């Protein structure tokens, strides 16, 4: 597995977290990337995505509160999560939004976000 998400944790409602996505290979430069969330028994759900040119797209339930970004060297992808609500408590994953799941883009480790009310 090449890709891993990190930065999750326990936060109070209204608080903030920043998730990070890293890859063991230098591939983020050339592909769109996205953050997903998943809870037990449900499919992964797209949260936000960013194109190779930097265009950002957000799901309705996070718009205005979450921000997806890449670092300047495009070696990591981030999700800044503000004004967190209890319903945001999920395991978060990163991957390409276009469905490509070759060896270098198999689902990696997710990171748990827990929001206390």
GUTORDO-168249 format. One record per atom (N, C-alpha, C): residue number from 1; chain; atom name; x, y, z. Coordinates in nm, 3 decimals. Example, Ala and Ser with C-alpha at 12.3 -4.5 7.8 and 13.67 -1.06 7.14 Angstrom:
BEGIN
<atom n="1" chain="A" atom="N" px="1.319" py="-0.569" pz="0.780"/>
<atom n="1" chain="A" atom="CA" px="1.230" py="-0.450" pz="0.780"/>
<atom n="1" chain="A" atom="C" px="1.320" py="-0.330" pz="0.780"/>
<atom n="2" chain="A" atom="N" px="1.285" py="-0.225" pz="0.708"/>
<atom n="2" chain="A" atom="CA" px="1.367" py="-0.106" pz="0.714"/>
<atom n="2" chain="A" atom="C" px="1.290" py="0.003" pz="0.787"/>
//
This chain:
BEGIN
<atom n="1" chain="A" atom="N" px="0.085" py="-0.119" pz="0.000"/>
<atom n="1" chain="A" atom="CA" px="0.000" py="0.000" pz="0.000"/>
<atom n="1" chain="A" atom="C" px="0.088" py="0.124" pz="0.000"/>
<atom n="2" chain="A" atom="N" px="0.061" py="0.214" pz="-0.092"/>
<atom n="2" chain="A" atom="CA" px="0.148" py="0.330" pz="-0.107"/>
<atom n="2" chain="A" atom="C" px="0.095" py="0.456" pz="-0.040"/>
<atom n="3" chain="A" atom="N" px="-0.034" py="0.460" pz="-0.018"/>
<atom n="3" chain="A" atom="CA" px="-0.098" py="0.583" pz="0.022"/>
<atom n="3" chain="A" atom="C" px="-0.154" py="0.571" pz="0.162"/>
<atom n="4" chain="A" atom="N" px="-0.148" py="0.679" pz="0.240"/>
<atom n="4" chain="A" atom="CA" px="-0.200" py="0.675" pz="0.376"/>
<atom n="4" chain="A" atom="C" px="-0.254" py="0.811" pz="0.414"/>
<atom n="5" chain="A" atom="N" px="-0.363" py="0.808" pz="0.488"/>
<atom n="5" chain="A" atom="CA" px="-0.421" py="0.929" pz="0.544"/>
<atom n="5" chain="A" atom="C" px="-0.387" py="0.936" pz="0.692"/>
<atom n="6" chain="A" atom="N" px="-0.371" py="1.057" pz="0.744"/>
<atom n="6" chain="A" atom="CA" px="-0.340" py="1.076" pz="0.885"/>
<atom n="6" chain="A" atom="C" px="-0.398" py="1.208" pz="0.932"/>
<atom n="7" chain="A" atom="N" px="-0.391" py="1.231" pz="1.062"/>
<atom n="7" chain="A" atom="CA" px="-0.435" py="1.358" pz="1.117"/>
<atom n="7" chain="A" atom="C" px="-0.569" py="1.354" pz="1.187"/>
<atom n="8" chain="A" atom="N" px="-0.637" py="1.240" pz="1.184"/>
<atom n="8" chain="A" atom="CA" px="-0.764" py="1.230" pz="1.251"/>
<atom n="8" chain="A" atom="C" px="-0.748" py="1.231" pz="1.402"/>
<atom n="9" chain="A" atom="N" px="-0.860" py="1.234" pz="1.471"/>
<atom n="9" chain="A" atom="CA" px="-0.856" py="1.234" pz="1.616"/>
<atom n="9" chain="A" atom="C" px="-0.991" py="1.271" pz="1.672"/>
<atom n="10" chain="A" atom="N" px="-0.990" py="1.300" pz="1.801"/>
<atom n="10" chain="A" atom="CA" px="-1.112" py="1.339" pz="1.871"/>
<atom n="10" chain="A" atom="C" px="-1.114" py="1.491" pz="1.885"/>
<atom n="11" chain="A" atom="N" px="-1.225" py="1.552" pz="1.849"/>
<atom n="11" chain="A" atom="CA" px="-1.238" py="1.697" pz="1.858"/>
<atom n="11" chain="A" atom="C" px="-1.380" py="1.729" pz="1.901"/>
<atom n="12" chain="A" atom="N" px="-1.396" py="1.840" pz="1.969"/>
<atom n="12" chain="A" atom="CA" px="-1.530" py="1.882" pz="2.009"/>
<atom n="12" chain="A" atom="C" px="-1.603" py="1.944" pz="1.889"/>
<atom n="13" chain="A" atom="N" px="-1.733" py="1.936" pz="1.893"/>
<atom n="13" chain="A" atom="CA" px="-1.813" py="1.999" pz="1.788"/>
<atom n="13" chain="A" atom="C" px="-1.775" py="2.146" pz="1.778"/>
<atom n="14" chain="A" atom="N" px="-1.761" py="2.193" pz="1.654"/>
<atom n="14" chain="A" atom="CA" px="-1.718" py="2.329" pz="1.632"/>
<atom n="14" chain="A" atom="C" px="-1.568" py="2.344" pz="1.615"/>
<atom n="15" chain="A" atom="N" px="-1.495" py="2.239" pz="1.647"/>
<atom n="15" chain="A" atom="CA" px="-1.349" py="2.242" pz="1.637"/>
<atom n="15" chain="A" atom="C" px="-1.300" py="2.214" pz="1.497"/>
<atom n="16" chain="A" atom="N" px="-1.167" py="2.202" pz="1.486"/>
<atom n="16" chain="A" atom="CA" px="-1.103" py="2.185" pz="1.355"/>
<atom n="16" chain="A" atom="C" px="-1.002" py="2.072" pz="1.359"/>
<atom n="17" chain="A" atom="N" px="-0.980" py="2.012" pz="1.243"/>
<atom n="17" chain="A" atom="CA" px="-0.875" py="1.914" pz="1.223"/>
<atom n="17" chain="A" atom="C" px="-0.820" py="1.933" pz="1.082"/>
<atom n="18" chain="A" atom="N" px="-0.694" py="1.896" pz="1.064"/>
<atom n="18" chain="A" atom="CA" px="-0.635" py="1.893" pz="0.931"/>
<atom n="18" chain="A" atom="C" px="-0.586" py="1.753" pz="0.900"/>
<atom n="19" chain="A" atom="N" px="-0.642" py="1.695" pz="0.797"/>
<atom n="19" chain="A" atom="CA" px="-0.602" py="1.561" pz="0.754"/>
<atom n="19" chain="A" atom="C" px="-0.494" py="1.573" pz="0.646"/>
<atom n="20" chain="A" atom="N" px="-0.403" py="1.477" pz="0.646"/>
<atom n="20" chain="A" atom="CA" px="-0.297" py="1.475" pz="0.546"/>
<atom n="20" chain="A" atom="C" px="-0.299" py="1.342" pz="0.471"/>
<atom n="21" chain="A" atom="N" px="-0.267" py="1.347" pz="0.346"/>
<atom n="21" chain="A" atom="CA" px="-0.258" py="1.229" pz="0.261"/>
<atom n="21" chain="A" atom="C" px="-0.122" py="1.228" pz="0.197"/>
<atom n="22" chain="A" atom="N" px="-0.048" py="1.120" pz="0.216"/>
<atom n="22" chain="A" atom="CA" px="0.085" py="1.110" pz="0.156"/>
<atom n="22" chain="A" atom="C" px="0.095" py="0.982" pz="0.075"/>
<atom n="23" chain="A" atom="N" px="0.193" py="0.981" pz="-0.014"/>
<atom n="23" chain="A" atom="CA" px="0.214" py="0.866" pz="-0.103"/>
<atom n="23" chain="A" atom="C" px="0.363" py="0.835" pz="-0.107"/>
<atom n="24" chain="A" atom="N" px="0.396" py="0.708" pz="-0.111"/>
<atom n="24" chain="A" atom="CA" px="0.537" py="0.669" pz="-0.112"/>
<atom n="24" chain="A" atom="C" px="0.604" py="0.697" pz="-0.247"/>
<atom n="25" chain="A" atom="N" px="0.524" py="0.721" pz="-0.351"/>
<atom n="25" chain="A" atom="CA" px="0.577" py="0.752" pz="-0.483"/>
<atom n="25" chain="A" atom="C" px="0.543" py="0.897" pz="-0.518"/>
<atom n="26" chain="A" atom="N" px="0.613" py="0.954" pz="-0.608"/>
<atom n="26" chain="A" atom="CA" px="0.590" py="1.092" pz="-0.650"/>
<atom n="26" chain="A" atom="C" px="0.486" py="1.094" pz="-0.762"/>
<atom n="27" chain="A" atom="N" px="0.359" py="1.079" pz="-0.719"/>
<atom n="27" chain="A" atom="CA" px="0.253" py="1.069" pz="-0.820"/>
<atom n="27" chain="A" atom="C" px="0.150" py="1.179" pz="-0.812"/>
<atom n="28" chain="A" atom="N" px="0.146" py="1.253" pz="-0.703"/>
<atom n="28" chain="A" atom="CA" px="0.038" py="1.350" pz="-0.684"/>
<atom n="28" chain="A" atom="C" px="0.044" py="1.465" pz="-0.783"/>
<atom n="29" chain="A" atom="N" px="0.159" py="1.488" pz="-0.841"/>
<atom n="29" chain="A" atom="CA" px="0.174" py="1.597" pz="-0.938"/>
<atom n="29" chain="A" atom="C" px="0.084" py="1.582" pz="-1.059"/>
<atom n="30" chain="A" atom="N" px="0.050" py="1.461" pz="-1.092"/>
<atom n="30" chain="A" atom="CA" px="-0.006" py="1.435" pz="-1.224"/>
<atom n="30" chain="A" atom="C" px="-0.150" py="1.388" pz="-1.223"/>
<atom n="31" chain="A" atom="N" px="-0.211" py="1.383" pz="-1.104"/>
<atom n="31" chain="A" atom="CA" px="-0.344" py="1.326" pz="-1.096"/>
<atom n="31" chain="A" atom="C" px="-0.435" py="1.412" pz="-1.010"/>
<atom n="32" chain="A" atom="N" px="-0.566" py="1.405" pz="-1.035"/>
<atom n="32" chain="A" atom="CA" px="-0.660" py="1.467" pz="-0.942"/>
<atom n="32" chain="A" atom="C" px="-0.665" py="1.383" pz="-0.815"/>
<atom n="33" chain="A" atom="N" px="-0.699" py="1.446" pz="-0.704"/>
<atom n="33" chain="A" atom="CA" px="-0.707" py="1.374" pz="-0.577"/>
<atom n="33" chain="A" atom="C" px="-0.832" py="1.414" pz="-0.503"/>
<atom n="34" chain="A" atom="N" px="-0.872" py="1.329" pz="-0.411"/>
<atom n="34" chain="A" atom="CA" px="-0.997" py="1.352" pz="-0.338"/>
<atom n="34" chain="A" atom="C" px="-0.990" py="1.295" pz="-0.199"/>
<atom n="35" chain="A" atom="N" px="-1.080" py="1.343" pz="-0.115"/>
<atom n="35" chain="A" atom="CA" px="-1.102" py="1.286" pz="0.016"/>
<atom n="35" chain="A" atom="C" px="-1.240" py="1.222" pz="0.018"/>
<atom n="36" chain="A" atom="N" px="-1.246" py="1.106" pz="0.083"/>
<atom n="36" chain="A" atom="CA" px="-1.370" py="1.033" pz="0.100"/>
<atom n="36" chain="A" atom="C" px="-1.392" py="1.007" pz="0.249"/>
<atom n="37" chain="A" atom="N" px="-1.515" py="0.976" pz="0.282"/>
<atom n="37" chain="A" atom="CA" px="-1.545" py="0.934" pz="0.418"/>
<atom n="37" chain="A" atom="C" px="-1.628" py="0.806" pz="0.412"/>
<atom n="38" chain="A" atom="N" px="-1.619" py="0.728" pz="0.518"/>
<atom n="38" chain="A" atom="CA" px="-1.692" py="0.602" pz="0.524"/>
<atom n="38" chain="A" atom="C" px="-1.724" py="0.568" pz="0.668"/>
<atom n="39" chain="A" atom="N" px="-1.843" py="0.521" pz="0.689"/>
<atom n="39" chain="A" atom="CA" px="-1.881" py="0.468" pz="0.819"/>
<atom n="39" chain="A" atom="C" px="-1.919" py="0.323" pz="0.802"/>
<atom n="40" chain="A" atom="N" px="-1.916" py="0.246" pz="0.911"/>
<atom n="40" chain="A" atom="CA" px="-1.941" py="0.101" pz="0.899"/>
<atom n="40" chain="A" atom="C" px="-2.072" py="0.070" pz="0.829"/>
<atom n="41" chain="A" atom="N" px="-2.065" py="-0.022" pz="0.736"/>
<atom n="41" chain="A" atom="CA" px="-2.184" py="-0.067" pz="0.666"/>
<atom n="41" chain="A" atom="C" px="-2.227" py="0.020" pz="0.551"/>
<atom n="42" chain="A" atom="N" px="-2.150" py="0.126" pz="0.525"/>
<atom n="42" chain="A" atom="CA" px="-2.187" py="0.215" pz="0.416"/>
<atom n="42" chain="A" atom="C" px="-2.073" py="0.230" pz="0.318"/>
<atom n="43" chain="A" atom="N" px="-2.105" py="0.269" pz="0.197"/>
<atom n="43" chain="A" atom="CA" px="-2.002" py="0.288" pz="0.095"/>
<atom n="43" chain="A" atom="C" px="-1.925" py="0.418" pz="0.121"/>
<atom n="44" chain="A" atom="N" px="-1.806" py="0.423" pz="0.066"/>
<atom n="44" chain="A" atom="CA" px="-1.730" py="0.546" pz="0.075"/>
<atom n="44" chain="A" atom="C" px="-1.803" py="0.657" pz="0.000"/>
<atom n="45" chain="A" atom="N" px="-1.794" py="0.776" pz="0.055"/>
<atom n="45" chain="A" atom="CA" px="-1.866" py="0.891" pz="0.001"/>
<atom n="45" chain="A" atom="C" px="-1.766" py="1.002" pz="-0.027"/>
<atom n="46" chain="A" atom="N" px="-1.776" py="1.062" pz="-0.144"/>
<atom n="46" chain="A" atom="CA" px="-1.685" py="1.170" pz="-0.180"/>
<atom n="46" chain="A" atom="C" px="-1.711" py="1.293" pz="-0.095"/>
<atom n="47" chain="A" atom="N" px="-1.604" py="1.351" pz="-0.040"/>
<atom n="47" chain="A" atom="CA" px="-1.616" py="1.470" pz="0.042"/>
<atom n="47" chain="A" atom="C" px="-1.570" py="1.593" pz="-0.036"/>
<atom n="48" chain="A" atom="N" px="-1.453" py="1.582" pz="-0.099"/>
<atom n="48" chain="A" atom="CA" px="-1.397" py="1.694" pz="-0.173"/>
<atom n="48" chain="A" atom="C" px="-1.295" py="1.640" pz="-0.272"/>
<atom n="49" chain="A" atom="N" px="-1.274" py="1.713" pz="-0.381"/>
<atom n="49" chain="A" atom="CA" px="-1.173" py="1.674" pz="-0.478"/>
<atom n="49" chain="A" atom="C" px="-1.103" py="1.797" pz="-0.532"/>
<atom n="50" chain="A" atom="N" px="-0.980" py="1.777" pz="-0.582"/>
<atom n="50" chain="A" atom="CA" px="-0.904" py="1.886" pz="-0.640"/>
<atom n="50" chain="A" atom="C" px="-0.840" py="1.835" pz="-0.769"/>
<atom n="51" chain="A" atom="N" px="-0.854" py="1.913" pz="-0.874"/>
<atom n="51" chain="A" atom="CA" px="-0.800" py="1.873" pz="-1.004"/>
<atom n="51" chain="A" atom="C" px="-0.650" py="1.900" pz="-1.009"/>
<atom n="52" chain="A" atom="N" px="-0.585" py="1.854" pz="-1.114"/>
<atom n="52" chain="A" atom="CA" px="-0.442" py="1.880" pz="-1.131"/>
<atom n="52" chain="A" atom="C" px="-0.416" py="2.030" pz="-1.143"/>
<atom n="53" chain="A" atom="N" px="-0.515" py="2.104" pz="-1.190"/>
<atom n="53" chain="A" atom="CA" px="-0.499" py="2.248" pz="-1.203"/>
<atom n="53" chain="A" atom="C" px="-0.540" py="2.327" pz="-1.080"/>
<atom n="54" chain="A" atom="N" px="-0.585" py="2.254" pz="-0.976"/>
<atom n="54" chain="A" atom="CA" px="-0.619" py="2.322" pz="-0.852"/>
<atom n="54" chain="A" atom="C" px="-0.766" py="2.354" pz="-0.833"/>
<atom n="55" chain="A" atom="N" px="-0.851" py="2.312" pz="-0.927"/>
<atom n="55" chain="A" atom="CA" px="-0.994" py="2.339" pz="-0.911"/>
<atom n="55" chain="A" atom="C" px="-1.051" py="2.249" pz="-0.801"/>
<atom n="56" chain="A" atom="N" px="-1.121" py="2.311" pz="-0.707"/>
<atom n="56" chain="A" atom="CA" px="-1.176" py="2.239" pz="-0.593"/>
<atom n="56" chain="A" atom="C" px="-1.326" py="2.218" pz="-0.610"/>
<atom n="57" chain="A" atom="N" px="-1.372" py="2.102" pz="-0.567"/>
<atom n="57" chain="A" atom="CA" px="-1.514" py="2.070" pz="-0.569"/>
<atom n="57" chain="A" atom="C" px="-1.549" py="2.005" pz="-0.436"/>
<atom n="58" chain="A" atom="N" px="-1.665" py="2.045" pz="-0.380"/>
<atom n="58" chain="A" atom="CA" px="-1.704" py="1.997" pz="-0.248"/>
<atom n="58" chain="A" atom="C" px="-1.845" py="1.939" pz="-0.250"/>
<atom n="59" chain="A" atom="N" px="-1.866" py="1.840" pz="-0.163"/>
<atom n="59" chain="A" atom="CA" px="-2.001" py="1.791" pz="-0.144"/>
<atom n="59" chain="A" atom="C" px="-2.079" py="1.896" pz="-0.066"/>
<atom n="60" chain="A" atom="N" px="-2.209" py="1.890" pz="-0.077"/>
<atom n="60" chain="A" atom="CA" px="-2.292" py="1.993" pz="-0.015"/>
<atom n="60" chain="A" atom="C" px="-2.278" py="1.995" pz="0.137"/>
<atom n="61" chain="A" atom="N" px="-2.256" py="1.878" pz="0.196"/>
<atom n="61" chain="A" atom="CA" px="-2.255" py="1.874" pz="0.342"/>
<atom n="61" chain="A" atom="C" px="-2.126" py="1.929" pz="0.403"/>
<atom n="62" chain="A" atom="N" px="-2.026" py="1.963" pz="0.322"/>
<atom n="62" chain="A" atom="CA" px="-1.903" py="2.021" pz="0.377"/>
<atom n="62" chain="A" atom="C" px="-1.870" py="2.157" pz="0.317"/>
<atom n="63" chain="A" atom="N" px="-1.945" py="2.196" pz="0.217"/>
<atom n="63" chain="A" atom="CA" px="-1.915" py="2.320" pz="0.147"/>
<atom n="63" chain="A" atom="C" px="-1.913" py="2.438" pz="0.244"/>
<atom n="64" chain="A" atom="N" px="-1.808" py="2.516" pz="0.235"/>
<atom n="64" chain="A" atom="CA" px="-1.793" py="2.632" pz="0.322"/>
<atom n="64" chain="A" atom="C" px="-1.723" py="2.603" pz="0.453"/>
<atom n="65" chain="A" atom="N" px="-1.706" py="2.477" pz="0.486"/>
<atom n="65" chain="A" atom="CA" px="-1.642" py="2.441" pz="0.613"/>
<atom n="65" chain="A" atom="C" px="-1.512" py="2.363" pz="0.593"/>
<atom n="66" chain="A" atom="N" px="-1.501" py="2.288" pz="0.487"/>
<atom n="66" chain="A" atom="CA" px="-1.381" py="2.209" pz="0.459"/>
<atom n="66" chain="A" atom="C" px="-1.307" py="2.268" pz="0.340"/>
<atom n="67" chain="A" atom="N" px="-1.175" py="2.252" pz="0.339"/>
<atom n="67" chain="A" atom="CA" px="-1.093" py="2.298" pz="0.227"/>
<atom n="67" chain="A" atom="C" px="-0.992" py="2.191" pz="0.190"/>
<atom n="68" chain="A" atom="N" px="-0.991" py="2.154" pz="0.063"/>
<atom n="68" chain="A" atom="CA" px="-0.893" py="2.058" pz="0.013"/>
<atom n="68" chain="A" atom="C" px="-0.780" py="2.137" pz="-0.053"/>
<atom n="69" chain="A" atom="N" px="-0.658" py="2.089" pz="-0.035"/>
<atom n="69" chain="A" atom="CA" px="-0.544" py="2.159" pz="-0.095"/>
<atom n="69" chain="A" atom="C" px="-0.429" py="2.062" pz="-0.116"/>
<atom n="70" chain="A" atom="N" px="-0.334" py="2.106" pz="-0.198"/>
<atom n="70" chain="A" atom="CA" px="-0.211" py="2.032" pz="-0.217"/>
<atom n="70" chain="A" atom="C" px="-0.096" py="2.117" pz="-0.163"/>
<atom n="71" chain="A" atom="N" px="0.012" py="2.054" pz="-0.122"/>
<atom n="71" chain="A" atom="CA" px="0.126" py="2.136" pz="-0.085"/>
<atom n="71" chain="A" atom="C" px="0.197" py="2.183" pz="-0.212"/>
<atom n="72" chain="A" atom="N" px="0.287" py="2.278" pz="-0.199"/>
<atom n="72" chain="A" atom="CA" px="0.344" py="2.342" pz="-0.317"/>
<atom n="72" chain="A" atom="C" px="0.425" py="2.245" pz="-0.402"/>
<atom n="73" chain="A" atom="N" px="0.478" py="2.142" pz="-0.340"/>
<atom n="73" chain="A" atom="CA" px="0.554" py="2.042" pz="-0.415"/>
<atom n="73" chain="A" atom="C" px="0.467" py="1.926" pz="-0.460"/>
<atom n="74" chain="A" atom="N" px="0.339" py="1.933" pz="-0.427"/>
<atom n="74" chain="A" atom="CA" px="0.243" py="1.829" pz="-0.465"/>
<atom n="74" chain="A" atom="C" px="0.284" py="1.691" pz="-0.415"/>
<atom n="75" chain="A" atom="N" px="0.341" py="1.687" pz="-0.297"/>
<atom n="75" chain="A" atom="CA" px="0.376" py="1.559" pz="-0.238"/>
<atom n="75" chain="A" atom="C" px="0.274" py="1.516" pz="-0.134"/>
<atom n="76" chain="A" atom="N" px="0.178" py="1.602" pz="-0.105"/>
<atom n="76" chain="A" atom="CA" px="0.074" py="1.570" pz="-0.007"/>
<atom n="76" chain="A" atom="C" px="-0.054" py="1.643" pz="-0.044"/>
<atom n="77" chain="A" atom="N" px="-0.163" py="1.589" pz="0.002"/>
<atom n="77" chain="A" atom="CA" px="-0.294" py="1.650" pz="-0.015"/>
<atom n="77" chain="A" atom="C" px="-0.356" py="1.664" pz="0.124"/>
<atom n="78" chain="A" atom="N" px="-0.421" py="1.776" pz="0.149"/>
<atom n="78" chain="A" atom="CA" px="-0.473" py="1.805" pz="0.281"/>
<atom n="78" chain="A" atom="C" px="-0.624" py="1.827" pz="0.277"/>
<atom n="79" chain="A" atom="N" px="-0.686" py="1.808" pz="0.392"/>
<atom n="79" chain="A" atom="CA" px="-0.826" py="1.844" pz="0.409"/>
<atom n="79" chain="A" atom="C" px="-0.836" py="1.921" pz="0.541"/>
<atom n="80" chain="A" atom="N" px="-0.856" py="2.051" pz="0.530"/>
<atom n="80" chain="A" atom="CA" px="-0.878" py="2.134" pz="0.648"/>
<atom n="80" chain="A" atom="C" px="-1.027" py="2.128" pz="0.681"/>
<atom n="81" chain="A" atom="N" px="-1.057" py="2.082" pz="0.801"/>
<atom n="81" chain="A" atom="CA" px="-1.195" py="2.062" pz="0.844"/>
<atom n="81" chain="A" atom="C" px="-1.225" py="2.159" pz="0.956"/>
<atom n="82" chain="A" atom="N" px="-1.314" py="2.253" pz="0.930"/>
<atom n="82" chain="A" atom="CA" px="-1.353" py="2.352" pz="1.030"/>
<atom n="82" chain="A" atom="C" px="-1.499" py="2.335" pz="1.068"/>
<atom n="83" chain="A" atom="N" px="-1.534" py="2.393" pz="1.181"/>
<atom n="83" chain="A" atom="CA" px="-1.674" py="2.389" pz="1.228"/>
<atom n="83" chain="A" atom="C" px="-1.729" py="2.247" pz="1.223"/>
<atom n="84" chain="A" atom="N" px="-1.653" py="2.155" pz="1.279"/>
<atom n="84" chain="A" atom="CA" px="-1.691" py="2.014" pz="1.270"/>
<atom n="84" chain="A" atom="C" px="-1.820" py="1.985" pz="1.345"/>
<atom n="85" chain="A" atom="N" px="-1.902" py="1.901" pz="1.285"/>
<atom n="85" chain="A" atom="CA" px="-2.028" py="1.859" pz="1.344"/>
<atom n="85" chain="A" atom="C" px="-2.018" py="1.711" pz="1.380"/>
<atom n="86" chain="A" atom="N" px="-2.097" py="1.663" pz="1.475"/>
<atom n="86" chain="A" atom="CA" px="-2.093" py="1.521" pz="1.512"/>
<atom n="86" chain="A" atom="C" px="-2.113" py="1.427" pz="1.394"/>
<atom n="87" chain="A" atom="N" px="-2.193" py="1.468" pz="1.297"/>
<atom n="87" chain="A" atom="CA" px="-2.218" py="1.381" pz="1.182"/>
<atom n="87" chain="A" atom="C" px="-2.097" py="1.367" pz="1.089"/>
<atom n="88" chain="A" atom="N" px="-1.992" py="1.442" pz="1.114"/>
<atom n="88" chain="A" atom="CA" px="-1.868" py="1.429" pz="1.035"/>
<atom n="88" chain="A" atom="C" px="-1.780" py="1.315" pz="1.086"/>
<atom n="89" chain="A" atom="N" px="-1.819" py="1.252" pz="1.193"/>
<atom n="89" chain="A" atom="CA" px="-1.741" py="1.143" pz="1.252"/>
<atom n="89" chain="A" atom="C" px="-1.743" py="1.021" pz="1.160"/>
<atom n="90" chain="A" atom="N" px="-1.631" py="0.993" pz="1.097"/>
<atom n="90" chain="A" atom="CA" px="-1.618" py="0.884" pz="1.002"/>
<atom n="90" chain="A" atom="C" px="-1.471" py="0.849" pz="0.990"/>
<atom n="91" chain="A" atom="N" px="-1.443" py="0.745" pz="0.914"/>
<atom n="91" chain="A" atom="CA" px="-1.306" py="0.718" pz="0.872"/>
<atom n="91" chain="A" atom="C" px="-1.285" py="0.787" pz="0.738"/>
<atom n="92" chain="A" atom="N" px="-1.179" py="0.864" pz="0.727"/>
<atom n="92" chain="A" atom="CA" px="-1.152" py="0.941" pz="0.605"/>
<atom n="92" chain="A" atom="C" px="-1.036" py="0.878" pz="0.529"/>
<atom n="93" chain="A" atom="N" px="-1.053" py="0.873" pz="0.398"/>
<atom n="93" chain="A" atom="CA" px="-0.954" py="0.815" pz="0.308"/>
<atom n="93" chain="A" atom="C" px="-0.924" py="0.916" pz="0.197"/>
<atom n="94" chain="A" atom="N" px="-0.808" py="0.898" pz="0.135"/>
<atom n="94" chain="A" atom="CA" px="-0.777" py="0.978" pz="0.017"/>
<atom n="94" chain="A" atom="C" px="-0.753" py="0.884" pz="-0.101"/>
<atom n="95" chain="A" atom="N" px="-0.784" py="0.933" pz="-0.218"/>
<atom n="95" chain="A" atom="CA" px="-0.759" py="0.857" pz="-0.340"/>
<atom n="95" chain="A" atom="C" px="-0.797" py="0.942" pz="-0.460"/>
<atom n="96" chain="A" atom="N" px="-0.774" py="0.890" pz="-0.578"/>
<atom n="96" chain="A" atom="CA" px="-0.814" py="0.960" pz="-0.698"/>
<atom n="96" chain="A" atom="C" px="-0.966" py="0.959" pz="-0.709"/>
<atom n="97" chain="A" atom="N" px="-1.025" py="1.067" pz="-0.760"/>
<atom n="97" chain="A" atom="CA" px="-1.170" py="1.071" pz="-0.775"/>
<atom n="97" chain="A" atom="C" px="-1.220" py="1.012" pz="-0.906"/>
<atom n="98" chain="A" atom="N" px="-1.129" py="0.974" pz="-0.994"/>
<atom n="98" chain="A" atom="CA" px="-1.170" py="0.926" pz="-1.126"/>
<atom n="98" chain="A" atom="C" px="-1.187" py="0.775" pz="-1.131"/>
<atom n="99" chain="A" atom="N" px="-1.172" py="0.707" pz="-1.019"/>
<atom n="99" chain="A" atom="CA" px="-1.198" py="0.564" pz="-1.015"/>
<atom n="99" chain="A" atom="C" px="-1.080" py="0.476" pz="-1.049"/>
<atom n="100" chain="A" atom="N" px="-0.968" py="0.535" pz="-1.090"/>
<atom n="100" chain="A" atom="CA" px="-0.851" py="0.453" pz="-1.122"/>
<atom n="100" chain="A" atom="C" px="-0.797" py="0.391" pz="-0.994"/>
<atom n="101" chain="A" atom="N" px="-0.780" py="0.258" pz="-0.993"/>
<atom n="101" chain="A" atom="CA" px="-0.734" py="0.188" pz="-0.872"/>
<atom n="101" chain="A" atom="C" px="-0.621" py="0.090" pz="-0.908"/>
<atom n="102" chain="A" atom="N" px="-0.524" py="0.138" pz="-0.985"/>
<atom n="102" chain="A" atom="CA" px="-0.406" py="0.057" pz="-1.010"/>
<atom n="102" chain="A" atom="C" px="-0.328" py="0.035" pz="-0.882"/>
<atom n="103" chain="A" atom="N" px="-0.219" py="-0.038" pz="-0.893"/>
<atom n="103" chain="A" atom="CA" px="-0.141" py="-0.075" pz="-0.774"/>
<atom n="103" chain="A" atom="C" px="-0.105" py="0.045" pz="-0.689"/>
<atom n="104" chain="A" atom="N" px="-0.068" py="0.153" pz="-0.753"/>
<atom n="104" chain="A" atom="CA" px="-0.022" py="0.269" pz="-0.676"/>
<atom n="104" chain="A" atom="C" px="-0.137" py="0.349" pz="-0.616"/>
<atom n="105" chain="A" atom="N" px="-0.261" py="0.314" pz="-0.652"/>
<atom n="105" chain="A" atom="CA" px="-0.377" py="0.386" pz="-0.600"/>
<atom n="105" chain="A" atom="C" px="-0.479" py="0.291" pz="-0.538"/>
<atom n="106" chain="A" atom="N" px="-0.432" py="0.184" pz="-0.482"/>
<atom n="106" chain="A" atom="CA" px="-0.522" py="0.100" pz="-0.403"/>
<atom n="106" chain="A" atom="C" px="-0.554" py="0.175" pz="-0.274"/>
<atom n="107" chain="A" atom="N" px="-0.671" py="0.145" pz="-0.219"/>
<atom n="107" chain="A" atom="CA" px="-0.710" py="0.214" pz="-0.096"/>
<atom n="107" chain="A" atom="C" px="-0.607" py="0.187" pz="0.014"/>
<atom n="108" chain="A" atom="N" px="-0.564" py="0.295" pz="0.075"/>
<atom n="108" chain="A" atom="CA" px="-0.469" py="0.283" pz="0.184"/>
<atom n="108" chain="A" atom="C" px="-0.536" py="0.299" pz="0.318"/>
<atom n="109" chain="A" atom="N" px="-0.454" py="0.324" pz="0.415"/>
<atom n="109" chain="A" atom="CA" px="-0.503" py="0.340" pz="0.552"/>
<atom n="109" chain="A" atom="C" px="-0.585" py="0.468" pz="0.564"/>
<atom n="110" chain="A" atom="N" px="-0.699" py="0.459" pz="0.627"/>
<atom n="110" chain="A" atom="CA" px="-0.779" py="0.577" pz="0.655"/>
<atom n="110" chain="A" atom="C" px="-0.745" py="0.634" pz="0.791"/>
<atom n="111" chain="A" atom="N" px="-0.809" py="0.744" pz="0.824"/>
<atom n="111" chain="A" atom="CA" px="-0.787" py="0.807" pz="0.953"/>
<atom n="111" chain="A" atom="C" px="-0.921" py="0.838" pz="1.016"/>
<atom n="112" chain="A" atom="N" px="-0.935" py="0.803" pz="1.142"/>
<atom n="112" chain="A" atom="CA" px="-1.062" py="0.816" pz="1.213"/>
<atom n="112" chain="A" atom="C" px="-1.081" py="0.958" pz="1.266"/>
<atom n="113" chain="A" atom="N" px="-1.194" py="1.015" pz="1.236"/>
<atom n="113" chain="A" atom="CA" px="-1.233" py="1.144" pz="1.292"/>
<atom n="113" chain="A" atom="C" px="-1.352" py="1.122" pz="1.384"/>
<atom n="114" chain="A" atom="N" px="-1.341" py="1.167" pz="1.506"/>
<atom n="114" chain="A" atom="CA" px="-1.447" py="1.156" pz="1.605"/>
<atom n="114" chain="A" atom="C" px="-1.482" py="1.295" pz="1.656"/>
<atom n="115" chain="A" atom="N" px="-1.610" py="1.329" pz="1.654"/>
<atom n="115" chain="A" atom="CA" px="-1.654" py="1.461" pz="1.696"/>
<atom n="115" chain="A" atom="C" px="-1.751" py="1.445" pz="1.813"/>
<atom n="116" chain="A" atom="N" px="-1.715" py="1.503" pz="1.924"/>
<atom n="116" chain="A" atom="CA" px="-1.802" py="1.494" pz="2.042"/>
<atom n="116" chain="A" atom="C" px="-1.896" py="1.614" pz="2.046"/>
<atom n="117" chain="A" atom="N" px="-2.016" py="1.587" pz="2.089"/>
<atom n="117" chain="A" atom="CA" px="-2.117" py="1.695" pz="2.093"/>
<atom n="117" chain="A" atom="C" px="-2.117" py="1.764" pz="2.228"/>
//
